Amino acid sequence: MADKKADLAGPGIGDYDELEKILPQDYSALLTPKETQIAIYAAKNYIEENLCKELNLMMVTVPLIVDVESGVNDYLDRDGSRSPIQFHILNDYDKHPIDAQIVQAATKWKRVALKQFGMKIGEGLCTDMRAVRKDYFLDHDHSAYVDQWDWELAITEEQRNLNFLTEVVKKLWKVLKGAEIHVQKLFPQLKTDKYPDMPEELTFLHAEEILDMYPDLPRKERETRIVQDYPAVFIYGIGWTLQDGYPHEMRAADYDDWVTETTSKDGKPMHGINGDILVWNPVTKRRHELTSMGIRVNAETMKKQLELTDQTHFLKMPYHKAVVNNEIPLSIGGGIGQSRTFMLLLKNAHIGEVSATVWPKVLKDMCKKKNIHVIE
């Protein structure tokens, strides 16, 4: 069993000997590589169109690189374990240089973009985001190349509550379930008794409730256990320190609101108006995260979260100033992993079957032995 503190330190399995045991022994993809590409773009088009319809979003362009001084890059956590790639742009013989970073996600940029594109309350944006996360361990569902539907919706102060969050999550799940039905109509072989479909509805649980169920287990093991009982769950409250002294995950302090006080169905005090969708992956027989999302911090909760994480120096940056000074819209948003979603919908064993990126030779050799076609 993993140590609870060690379990917080970044994603991935972290050991190729262990990964070899995890990857299925009798695997055969249900689609050919050519069919897989057709199915990917059928699912992609369906999700983009219907996500925009359900949440009143429009597709917009999104940066691959951002100015370091803007403060809009996503640090993914708050312990510094996953840092962005940074480089210097000389520009005009270094007279007007720029220090830039490759984005890790467009989480904060989107909120600024709501104002830039003139979005009103109830209007939002969706991006076909590409990013690089160099500090991931490269396993079956983590790669250095990241593709997401990063979306953001302008909301009111009154909508900053669990009920509104829940309704948005249900709409998002409706789109993902619809995409599954859509690709199975195009490729009927994807509907098979060997690998069950996603459930019709999500189960909603708070991170504190899951800890109560499995108090001795680290976070990833708790998630693995819960999705075996409930194959699709939305976990509220990712980031707040739970009763065992650890947060469910080290969520960054400057976008999702994980400090706001809430109440569970049975009246128990809770925290956080954000969360993750996780499902049981019947191919890999493991937990499978599809999206992280949440209602974003307002001026008060951003300052509180930065204080709790000893990161108040961020308040000097333009993005953080804009939040504190109420210069950009209140919002809800998230990032849906594209390749993660395709992997699940097409019932693949490895994310490399749906995503072209770099892999170490040890992993490519391992996949070849197990009949897993990784795109080169």
TIKOL-41347 format. One record per residue (C-alpha): residue number from 1; residue in three letters; x, y, z. Coordinates in pm, 1 decimal. Example, Ala and Ser with C-alpha at 12.3 -4.5 7.8 and 13.67 -1.06 7.14 Angstrom:
BEGIN
{site 1, 'ALA', {1230.0, -450.0, 780.0}}
{site 2, 'SER', {1367.0, -106.0, 714.0}}
***
This chain:
BEGIN
{site 1, 'MET', {0.0, 0.0, 0.0}}
{site 2, 'ALA', {128.8, 346.1, -90.8}}
{site 3, 'ASP', {201.8, 604.7, 176.3}}
{site 4, 'LYS', {-65.6, 877.9, 192.1}}
{site 5, 'LYS', {186.2, 1160.7, 162.5}}
{site 6, 'ALA', {378.3, 993.7, -120.4}}
{site 7, 'ASP', {48.0, 931.1, -298.1}}
{site 8, 'LEU', {-3.2, 1307.4, -336.1}}
{site 9, 'ALA', {318.8, 1356.7, -533.5}}
{site 10, 'GLY', {205.9, 1368.9, -893.3}}
{site 11, 'PRO', {25.8, 1126.1, -1124.7}}
{site 12, 'GLY', {112.4, 797.2, -1286.4}}
{site 13, 'ILE', {211.2, 449.3, -1179.6}}
{site 14, 'GLY', {578.9, 539.5, -1148.6}}
{site 15, 'ASP', {735.3, 199.5, -1219.1}}
{site 16, 'TYR', {759.4, 9.3, -1549.8}}
{site 17, 'ASP', {777.5, -330.2, -1380.0}}
{site 18, 'GLU', {447.4, -251.3, -1213.2}}
{site 19, 'LEU', {302.4, -112.9, -1536.7}}
{site 20, 'GLU', {382.5, -437.1, -1718.2}}
{site 21, 'LYS', {164.7, -620.7, -1466.1}}
{site 22, 'ILE', {-113.5, -364.1, -1506.2}}
{site 23, 'LEU', {-142.0, -374.0, -1885.9}}
{site 24, 'PRO', {-385.4, -646.9, -2000.6}}
{site 25, 'GLN', {-244.1, -987.0, -2095.9}}
{site 26, 'ASP', {-498.4, -1090.5, -2360.4}}
{site 27, 'TYR', {-559.8, -758.5, -2533.3}}
{site 28, 'SER', {-680.3, -704.4, -2886.0}}
{site 29, 'ALA', {-804.4, -362.1, -2998.8}}
{site 30, 'LEU', {-1163.5, -357.7, -3121.6}}
{site 31, 'LEU', {-1078.1, -118.9, -3407.0}}
{site 32, 'THR', {-795.2, -114.7, -3658.7}}
{site 33, 'PRO', {-553.8, 181.5, -3645.2}}
{site 34, 'LYS', {-734.9, 333.5, -3945.0}}
{site 35, 'GLU', {-1079.6, 284.7, -3789.7}}
{site 36, 'THR', {-945.3, 429.3, -3464.3}}
{site 37, 'GLN', {-859.0, 756.6, -3637.3}}
{site 38, 'ILE', {-1204.9, 778.2, -3795.4}}
{site 39, 'ALA', {-1369.3, 709.2, -3458.1}}
{site 40, 'ILE', {-1150.4, 966.8, -3279.2}}
{site 41, 'TYR', {-1264.5, 1248.5, -3503.8}}
{site 42, 'ALA', {-1626.5, 1134.5, -3496.5}}
{site 43, 'ALA', {-1617.1, 1150.6, -3115.4}}
{site 44, 'LYS', {-1422.8, 1477.5, -3117.7}}
{site 45, 'ASN', {-1671.0, 1653.4, -3345.4}}
{site 46, 'TYR', {-1968.4, 1519.1, -3148.4}}
{site 47, 'ILE', {-1829.3, 1629.5, -2812.2}}
{site 48, 'GLU', {-1729.2, 1977.4, -2926.7}}
{site 49, 'GLU', {-2065.8, 2041.7, -3093.2}}
{site 50, 'ASN', {-2276.7, 1910.3, -2807.2}}
{site 51, 'LEU', {-2066.5, 2052.0, -2523.6}}
{site 52, 'CYS', {-2113.2, 2394.6, -2681.3}}
{site 53, 'LYS', {-2490.3, 2334.9, -2711.1}}
{site 54, 'GLU', {-2538.5, 2207.0, -2357.0}}
{site 55, 'LEU', {-2335.5, 2479.9, -2183.5}}
{site 56, 'ASN', {-2382.9, 2767.6, -2431.3}}
{site 57, 'LEU', {-2016.4, 2780.1, -2529.9}}
{site 58, 'MET', {-1836.2, 2884.2, -2847.6}}
{site 59, 'MET', {-1507.8, 2745.6, -2979.1}}
{site 60, 'VAL', {-1217.0, 2991.9, -2953.6}}
{site 61, 'THR', {-845.4, 2986.0, -3025.0}}
{site 62, 'VAL', {-611.3, 2914.8, -2736.1}}
{site 63, 'PRO', {-238.7, 2983.6, -2682.3}}
{site 64, 'LEU', {29.3, 2716.5, -2677.6}}
{site 65, 'ILE', {275.9, 2958.2, -2514.4}}
{site 66, 'VAL', {217.0, 3237.9, -2262.4}}
{site 67, 'ASP', {420.3, 3521.8, -2112.1}}
{site 68, 'VAL', {570.2, 3417.4, -1777.0}}
{site 69, 'GLU', {482.0, 3754.6, -1623.0}}
{site 70, 'SER', {111.0, 3713.4, -1699.8}}
{site 71, 'GLY', {64.0, 3447.5, -1431.1}}
{site 72, 'VAL', {-190.0, 3258.7, -1643.3}}
{site 73, 'ASN', {-0.4, 2931.0, -1680.2}}
{site 74, 'ASP', {-135.5, 2633.5, -1490.0}}
{site 75, 'TYR', {92.1, 2482.7, -1224.5}}
{site 76, 'LEU', {-148.3, 2187.2, -1176.8}}
{site 77, 'ASP', {-74.0, 2152.6, -807.1}}
{site 78, 'ARG', {77.8, 2355.8, -526.2}}
{site 79, 'ASP', {394.1, 2163.2, -436.8}}
{site 80, 'GLY', {601.5, 2256.6, -743.0}}
{site 81, 'SER', {637.3, 1895.0, -858.4}}
{site 82, 'ARG', {511.8, 1972.0, -1210.2}}
{site 83, 'SER', {671.0, 2282.6, -1356.4}}
{site 84, 'PRO', {625.1, 2424.6, -1708.5}}
{site 85, 'ILE', {883.3, 2436.4, -1985.3}}
{site 86, 'GLN', {1025.2, 2789.6, -1998.2}}
{site 87, 'PHE', {1234.4, 2955.7, -2267.9}}
{site 88, 'HIS', {1369.9, 3297.5, -2363.9}}
{site 89, 'ILE', {1263.0, 3466.3, -2687.4}}
{site 90, 'LEU', {1546.7, 3701.6, -2789.7}}
{site 91, 'ASN', {1330.2, 3912.1, -3023.0}}
{site 92, 'ASP', {1496.0, 4214.6, -3187.0}}
{site 93, 'TYR', {1849.0, 4117.3, -3074.1}}
{site 94, 'ASP', {1725.8, 4091.3, -2714.6}}
{site 95, 'LYS', {1607.5, 4454.3, -2710.5}}
{site 96, 'HIS', {1243.6, 4351.8, -2657.4}}
{site 97, 'PRO', {1268.9, 3996.0, -2524.5}}
{site 98, 'ILE', {994.5, 3776.5, -2383.8}}
{site 99, 'ASP', {1027.5, 3500.8, -2126.2}}
{site 100, 'ALA', {766.9, 3245.2, -2227.2}}
{site 101, 'GLN', {628.8, 2914.9, -2105.4}}
{site 102, 'ILE', {454.1, 2631.3, -2283.2}}
{site 103, 'VAL', {113.5, 2597.3, -2123.8}}
{site 104, 'GLN', {34.5, 2301.5, -1898.4}}
{site 105, 'ALA', {-336.8, 2384.6, -1931.1}}
{site 106, 'ALA', {-541.9, 2690.3, -2022.9}}
{site 107, 'THR', {-721.8, 2700.0, -1689.1}}
{site 108, 'LYS', {-653.2, 3062.1, -1594.1}}
{site 109, 'TRP', {-617.0, 3196.4, -1948.2}}
{site 110, 'LYS', {-978.1, 3100.4, -2021.2}}
{site 111, 'ARG', {-1114.1, 3314.5, -1742.1}}
{site 112, 'VAL', {-927.2, 3617.1, -1872.9}}
{site 113, 'ALA', {-1051.2, 3525.3, -2221.4}}
{site 114, 'LEU', {-1414.0, 3546.9, -2106.1}}
{site 115, 'LYS', {-1359.8, 3921.2, -2067.7}}
{site 116, 'GLN', {-1143.4, 3947.6, -2380.4}}
{site 117, 'PHE', {-1417.7, 3794.6, -2597.0}}
{site 118, 'GLY', {-1699.6, 3986.6, -2428.6}}
{site 119, 'MET', {-1881.5, 3688.5, -2278.1}}
{site 120, 'LYS', {-2195.6, 3774.5, -2080.1}}
{site 121, 'ILE', {-2338.6, 3581.2, -1785.0}}
{site 122, 'GLY', {-2442.7, 3237.5, -1911.0}}
{site 123, 'GLU', {-2205.0, 3250.5, -2208.3}}
{site 124, 'GLY', {-1875.4, 3071.4, -2234.0}}
{site 125, 'LEU', {-1594.6, 2935.2, -2443.9}}
{site 126, 'CYS', {-1439.9, 2602.3, -2533.0}}
{site 127, 'THR', {-1088.0, 2542.0, -2660.0}}
{site 128, 'ASP', {-909.1, 2262.3, -2843.3}}
{site 129, 'MET', {-614.5, 2294.5, -2605.8}}
{site 130, 'ARG', {-268.9, 2142.8, -2649.7}}
{site 131, 'ALA', {-7.9, 2142.1, -2373.5}}
{site 132, 'VAL', {316.4, 1980.9, -2254.8}}
{site 133, 'ARG', {363.6, 1838.6, -1905.1}}
{site 134, 'LYS', {724.4, 1728.9, -1885.8}}
{site 135, 'ASP', {714.7, 1594.8, -1530.3}}
{site 136, 'TYR', {461.3, 1317.4, -1582.3}}
{site 137, 'PHE', {563.7, 955.1, -1549.8}}
{site 138, 'LEU', {475.7, 811.2, -1890.5}}
{site 139, 'ASP', {246.3, 515.8, -1835.6}}
{site 140, 'HIS', {-76.0, 382.2, -1991.5}}
{site 141, 'ASP', {-281.5, 699.6, -1941.4}}
{site 142, 'HIS', {-26.8, 977.7, -1879.4}}
{site 143, 'SER', {178.9, 1133.3, -2157.8}}
{site 144, 'ALA', {395.7, 1442.7, -2185.9}}
{site 145, 'TYR', {161.7, 1566.8, -2460.8}}
{site 146, 'VAL', {-176.9, 1677.9, -2332.2}}
{site 147, 'ASP', {-493.3, 1752.1, -2529.1}}
{site 148, 'GLN', {-803.2, 1885.5, -2356.4}}
{site 149, 'TRP', {-1132.5, 2052.1, -2416.7}}
{site 150, 'ASP', {-1065.0, 2341.8, -2182.3}}
{site 151, 'TRP', {-1395.9, 2525.2, -2129.9}}
{site 152, 'GLU', {-1514.7, 2817.3, -1916.9}}
{site 153, 'LEU', {-1859.6, 2968.5, -1848.3}}
{site 154, 'ALA', {-1937.4, 3309.9, -1696.2}}
{site 155, 'ILE', {-2168.0, 3285.3, -1392.4}}
{site 156, 'THR', {-2321.1, 3496.3, -1114.7}}
{site 157, 'GLU', {-2221.8, 3505.8, -748.9}}
{site 158, 'GLU', {-2551.6, 3329.2, -667.4}}
{site 159, 'GLN', {-2452.6, 3035.0, -886.6}}
{site 160, 'ARG', {-2139.6, 2964.5, -684.9}}
{site 161, 'ASN', {-2287.1, 2660.6, -506.7}}
{site 162, 'LEU', {-2293.2, 2280.5, -518.5}}
{site 163, 'ASN', {-2636.4, 2259.5, -681.7}}
{site 164, 'PHE', {-2525.9, 2463.5, -982.9}}
{site 165, 'LEU', {-2197.8, 2270.5, -1005.7}}
{site 166, 'THR', {-2392.0, 1943.4, -1000.9}}
{site 167, 'GLU', {-2626.4, 2048.5, -1281.1}}
{site 168, 'VAL', {-2332.4, 2149.6, -1500.8}}
{site 169, 'VAL', {-2157.3, 1817.9, -1433.7}}
{site 170, 'LYS', {-2472.5, 1627.1, -1532.8}}
{site 171, 'LYS', {-2484.1, 1814.6, -1865.1}}
{site 172, 'LEU', {-2121.5, 1733.3, -1927.8}}
{site 173, 'TRP', {-2181.3, 1364.2, -1853.7}}
{site 174, 'LYS', {-2479.7, 1365.1, -2092.4}}
{site 175, 'VAL', {-2243.0, 1477.2, -2370.4}}
{site 176, 'LEU', {-1981.6, 1210.4, -2291.3}}
{site 177, 'LYS', {-2245.3, 937.2, -2275.1}}
{site 178, 'GLY', {-2392.6, 1063.9, -2601.1}}
{site 179, 'ALA', {-2050.0, 1040.9, -2763.4}}
{site 180, 'GLU', {-2025.3, 677.2, -2658.7}}
{site 181, 'ILE', {-2360.3, 600.5, -2823.5}}
{site 182, 'HIS', {-2254.6, 795.1, -3133.5}}
{site 183, 'VAL', {-1929.3, 604.1, -3195.0}}
{site 184, 'GLN', {-2096.3, 270.0, -3124.7}}
{site 185, 'LYS', {-2348.5, 340.9, -3400.3}}
{site 186, 'LEU', {-2058.3, 399.7, -3638.4}}
{site 187, 'PHE', {-1860.4, 99.0, -3511.2}}
{site 188, 'PRO', {-2098.7, -160.5, -3356.4}}
{site 189, 'GLN', {-1803.8, -380.0, -3251.9}}
{site 190, 'LEU', {-1736.9, -127.5, -2973.1}}
{site 191, 'LYS', {-2046.4, -254.8, -2794.2}}
{site 192, 'THR', {-1931.5, -577.5, -2636.5}}
{site 193, 'ASP', {-2008.5, -783.5, -2326.5}}
{site 194, 'LYS', {-1634.2, -800.8, -2256.2}}
{site 195, 'TYR', {-1616.6, -429.0, -2174.2}}
{site 196, 'PRO', {-1928.2, -269.9, -2018.3}}
{site 197, 'ASP', {-2043.6, 71.5, -2138.2}}
{site 198, 'MET', {-2034.2, 380.1, -1918.3}}
{site 199, 'PRO', {-2331.9, 402.9, -1679.1}}
{site 200, 'GLU', {-2622.2, 630.7, -1767.0}}
{site 201, 'GLU', {-2573.2, 847.3, -1457.8}}
{site 202, 'LEU', {-2294.2, 965.2, -1231.1}}
{site 203, 'THR', {-2275.4, 905.5, -858.0}}
{site 204, 'PHE', {-2190.5, 1222.9, -663.0}}
{site 205, 'LEU', {-1974.6, 1186.7, -351.1}}
{site 206, 'HIS', {-1758.7, 1420.9, -145.7}}
{site 207, 'ALA', {-1389.8, 1342.6, -95.3}}
{site 208, 'GLU', {-1458.9, 1341.6, 279.5}}
{site 209, 'GLU', {-1731.4, 1077.2, 235.8}}
{site 210, 'ILE', {-1495.3, 853.2, 39.4}}
{site 211, 'LEU', {-1230.8, 894.3, 309.8}}
{site 212, 'ASP', {-1490.6, 785.2, 567.7}}
{site 213, 'MET', {-1550.1, 468.5, 361.6}}
{site 214, 'TYR', {-1180.8, 383.0, 328.6}}
{site 215, 'PRO', {-996.1, 575.1, 603.4}}
{site 216, 'ASP', {-671.0, 377.5, 579.2}}
{site 217, 'LEU', {-626.9, 390.4, 202.7}}
{site 218, 'PRO', {-427.3, 656.6, 12.0}}
{site 219, 'ARG', {-613.8, 870.9, -239.0}}
{site 220, 'LYS', {-555.6, 670.2, -559.2}}
{site 221, 'GLU', {-646.3, 345.4, -385.3}}
{site 222, 'ARG', {-962.8, 504.4, -245.2}}
{site 223, 'GLU', {-1055.8, 614.4, -596.4}}
{site 224, 'THR', {-985.1, 267.4, -735.2}}
{site 225, 'ARG', {-1210.9, 111.3, -472.0}}
{site 226, 'ILE', {-1497.7, 355.1, -513.9}}
{site 227, 'VAL', {-1520.0, 323.7, -894.0}}
{site 228, 'GLN', {-1547.8, -53.8, -861.6}}
{site 229, 'ASP', {-1867.1, 0.2, -662.3}}
{site 230, 'TYR', {-1981.6, 307.7, -857.4}}
{site 231, 'PRO', {-1837.9, 289.2, -1213.3}}
{site 232, 'ALA', {-1872.3, 664.6, -1271.8}}
{site 233, 'VAL', {-1835.4, 917.9, -990.0}}
{site 234, 'PHE', {-1798.7, 1289.9, -943.3}}
{site 235, 'ILE', {-1586.8, 1362.5, -636.8}}
{site 236, 'TYR', {-1656.7, 1699.3, -471.9}}
{site 237, 'GLY', {-1400.6, 1893.6, -273.0}}
{site 238, 'ILE', {-1060.1, 1829.7, -432.3}}
{site 239, 'GLY', {-794.5, 2033.9, -252.9}}
{site 240, 'TRP', {-924.9, 2093.0, 98.8}}
{site 241, 'THR', {-738.1, 1918.0, 380.4}}
{site 242, 'LEU', {-951.4, 1622.7, 493.7}}
{site 243, 'GLN', {-993.7, 1465.3, 836.3}}
{site 244, 'ASP', {-681.1, 1251.1, 798.1}}
{site 245, 'GLY', {-466.9, 1564.0, 751.3}}
{site 246, 'TYR', {-417.7, 1532.4, 375.4}}
{site 247, 'PRO', {-604.0, 1685.9, 82.7}}
{site 248, 'HIS', {-762.9, 1442.1, -161.2}}
{site 249, 'GLU', {-522.4, 1590.8, -416.5}}
{site 250, 'MET', {-281.0, 1886.0, -423.7}}
{site 251, 'ARG', {-507.1, 2110.3, -633.2}}
{site 252, 'ALA', {-358.5, 2450.6, -717.3}}
{site 253, 'ALA', {-473.9, 2746.0, -508.8}}
{site 254, 'ASP', {-552.9, 3002.3, -777.8}}
{site 255, 'TYR', {-829.2, 2860.7, -997.3}}
{site 256, 'ASP', {-1069.2, 2600.5, -846.1}}
{site 257, 'ASP', {-1246.8, 2700.2, -524.7}}
{site 258, 'TRP', {-1181.0, 2422.9, -272.6}}
{site 259, 'VAL', {-1213.1, 2633.8, 42.5}}
{site 260, 'THR', {-1580.5, 2744.1, 30.3}}
{site 261, 'GLU', {-1787.4, 2580.1, 304.8}}
{site 262, 'THR', {-2063.6, 2344.1, 193.7}}
{site 263, 'THR', {-2287.6, 2083.3, 355.0}}
{site 264, 'SER', {-2326.7, 1715.8, 266.6}}
{site 265, 'LYS', {-2666.6, 1553.2, 205.2}}
{site 266, 'ASP', {-2675.3, 1438.2, 568.2}}
{site 267, 'GLY', {-2580.1, 1782.5, 702.6}}
{site 268, 'LYS', {-2209.8, 1722.8, 760.7}}
{site 269, 'PRO', {-1981.0, 2029.3, 709.7}}
{site 270, 'MET', {-1771.8, 2002.4, 392.3}}
{site 271, 'HIS', {-1552.1, 2225.3, 177.4}}
{site 272, 'GLY', {-1507.8, 2280.9, -193.8}}
{site 273, 'ILE', {-1719.5, 2361.7, -499.1}}
{site 274, 'ASN', {-1504.1, 2173.0, -746.1}}
{site 275, 'GLY', {-1429.2, 1812.1, -833.3}}
{site 276, 'ASP', {-1326.6, 1535.9, -1072.5}}
{site 277, 'ILE', {-1508.9, 1279.3, -1284.7}}
{site 278, 'LEU', {-1355.7, 934.5, -1250.5}}
{site 279, 'VAL', {-1473.1, 611.0, -1408.3}}
{site 280, 'TRP', {-1383.8, 245.1, -1392.7}}
{site 281, 'ASN', {-1191.5, 148.2, -1704.5}}
{site 282, 'PRO', {-1291.9, -211.8, -1784.8}}
{site 283, 'VAL', {-994.1, -258.6, -2020.8}}
{site 284, 'THR', {-715.2, -152.2, -1785.0}}
{site 285, 'LYS', {-916.3, -243.3, -1475.3}}
{site 286, 'ARG', {-810.9, 79.8, -1309.9}}
{site 287, 'ARG', {-943.2, 421.1, -1210.5}}
{site 288, 'HIS', {-963.8, 652.4, -1509.7}}
{site 289, 'GLU', {-987.7, 1030.3, -1468.9}}
{site 290, 'LEU', {-1174.7, 1214.7, -1744.2}}
{site 291, 'THR', {-1200.4, 1570.9, -1619.0}}
{site 292, 'SER', {-1109.9, 1813.0, -1341.8}}
{site 293, 'MET', {-1340.5, 2109.8, -1306.7}}
{site 294, 'GLY', {-1501.3, 2347.8, -1065.3}}
{site 295, 'ILE', {-1643.7, 2682.1, -976.5}}
{site 296, 'ARG', {-1351.2, 2922.0, -977.2}}
{site 297, 'VAL', {-1218.6, 3130.2, -690.7}}
{site 298, 'ASN', {-1354.9, 3477.0, -624.9}}
{site 299, 'ALA', {-1148.9, 3755.8, -467.5}}
{site 300, 'GLU', {-1205.6, 3632.6, -112.0}}
{site 301, 'THR', {-1141.8, 3262.0, -169.0}}
{site 302, 'MET', {-836.8, 3319.5, -387.5}}
{site 303, 'LYS', {-668.0, 3520.2, -111.7}}
{site 304, 'LYS', {-764.0, 3259.0, 145.9}}
{site 305, 'GLN', {-631.5, 2968.5, -61.0}}
{site 306, 'LEU', {-305.8, 3147.5, -140.9}}
{site 307, 'GLU', {-259.9, 3218.2, 228.9}}
{site 308, 'LEU', {-321.4, 2852.7, 318.7}}
{site 309, 'THR', {-60.9, 2740.1, 66.0}}
{site 310, 'ASP', {196.7, 3014.1, 139.6}}
{site 311, 'GLN', {171.0, 3150.0, -214.2}}
{site 312, 'THR', {58.2, 3507.2, -156.6}}
{site 313, 'HIS', {345.8, 3627.1, -378.6}}
{site 314, 'PHE', {124.5, 3527.5, -674.3}}
{site 315, 'LEU', {-97.3, 3825.3, -592.0}}
{site 316, 'LYS', {154.3, 4048.0, -771.0}}
{site 317, 'MET', {75.2, 3887.6, -1107.1}}
{site 318, 'PRO', {-176.9, 4038.2, -1352.1}}
{site 319, 'TYR', {-415.7, 3741.8, -1350.0}}
{site 320, 'HIS', {-429.9, 3727.6, -971.4}}
{site 321, 'LYS', {-475.9, 4103.8, -943.8}}
{site 322, 'ALA', {-763.5, 4081.5, -1191.7}}
{site 323, 'VAL', {-940.9, 3821.9, -976.2}}
{site 324, 'VAL', {-887.1, 4014.5, -652.5}}
{site 325, 'ASN', {-1001.7, 4342.4, -811.6}}
{site 326, 'ASN', {-1309.7, 4176.6, -969.3}}
{site 327, 'GLU', {-1192.2, 4271.8, -1317.3}}
{site 328, 'ILE', {-1270.3, 3937.8, -1482.6}}
{site 329, 'PRO', {-1593.3, 3734.3, -1468.9}}
{site 330, 'LEU', {-1683.4, 3482.9, -1203.3}}
{site 331, 'SER', {-1686.5, 3146.6, -1373.6}}
{site 332, 'ILE', {-1706.8, 2770.4, -1373.8}}
{site 333, 'GLY', {-1481.0, 2565.5, -1595.8}}
{site 334, 'GLY', {-1273.9, 2257.4, -1649.3}}
{site 335, 'GLY', {-1055.9, 2048.9, -1871.5}}
{site 336, 'ILE', {-1179.3, 1726.0, -2030.2}}
{site 337, 'GLY', {-895.0, 1500.8, -2139.3}}
{site 338, 'GLN', {-942.8, 1430.6, -2509.1}}
{site 339, 'SER', {-714.6, 1129.8, -2545.9}}
{site 340, 'ARG', {-831.4, 994.7, -2209.9}}
{site 341, 'THR', {-1190.9, 1016.3, -2334.7}}
{site 342, 'PHE', {-1110.7, 855.3, -2672.7}}
{site 343, 'MET', {-920.5, 578.2, -2495.7}}
{site 344, 'LEU', {-1227.8, 500.4, -2285.6}}
{site 345, 'LEU', {-1485.9, 531.3, -2566.5}}
{site 346, 'LEU', {-1283.7, 312.9, -2805.7}}
{site 347, 'LYS', {-1193.8, 66.9, -2529.8}}
{site 348, 'ASN', {-817.2, 96.3, -2571.8}}
{site 349, 'ALA', {-554.2, -23.5, -2327.0}}
{site 350, 'HIS', {-304.6, 259.2, -2380.9}}
{site 351, 'ILE', {-336.6, 630.0, -2448.3}}
{site 352, 'GLY', {-70.9, 595.6, -2718.0}}
{site 353, 'GLU', {-327.5, 414.7, -2933.5}}
{site 354, 'VAL', {-520.7, 741.1, -2974.9}}
{site 355, 'SER', {-247.6, 1003.4, -2928.0}}
{site 356, 'ALA', {76.9, 1062.6, -3120.3}}
{site 357, 'THR', {358.5, 1162.0, -2886.1}}
{site 358, 'VAL', {694.1, 1043.1, -2748.2}}
{site 359, 'TRP', {738.1, 725.6, -2543.6}}
{site 360, 'PRO', {1047.8, 558.4, -2398.7}}
{site 361, 'LYS', {1169.9, 244.8, -2574.3}}
{site 362, 'VAL', {1095.3, 32.7, -2266.8}}
{site 363, 'LEU', {727.9, 124.9, -2290.7}}
{site 364, 'LYS', {703.4, 81.8, -2668.0}}
{site 365, 'ASP', {863.3, -263.1, -2643.4}}
{site 366, 'MET', {627.6, -356.6, -2361.9}}
{site 367, 'CYS', {322.8, -253.5, -2563.9}}
{site 368, 'LYS', {440.4, -440.5, -2872.4}}
{site 369, 'LYS', {467.4, -764.0, -2672.0}}
{site 370, 'LYS', {112.9, -711.8, -2545.2}}
{site 371, 'ASN', {-38.9, -647.2, -2890.8}}
{site 372, 'ILE', {-94.0, -276.2, -2815.0}}
{site 373, 'HIS', {-46.4, -57.8, -3123.6}}
{site 374, 'VAL', {117.7, 264.9, -3004.3}}
{site 375, 'ILE', {122.2, 540.3, -3267.7}}
{site 376, 'GLU', {480.3, 624.9, -3365.0}}
***
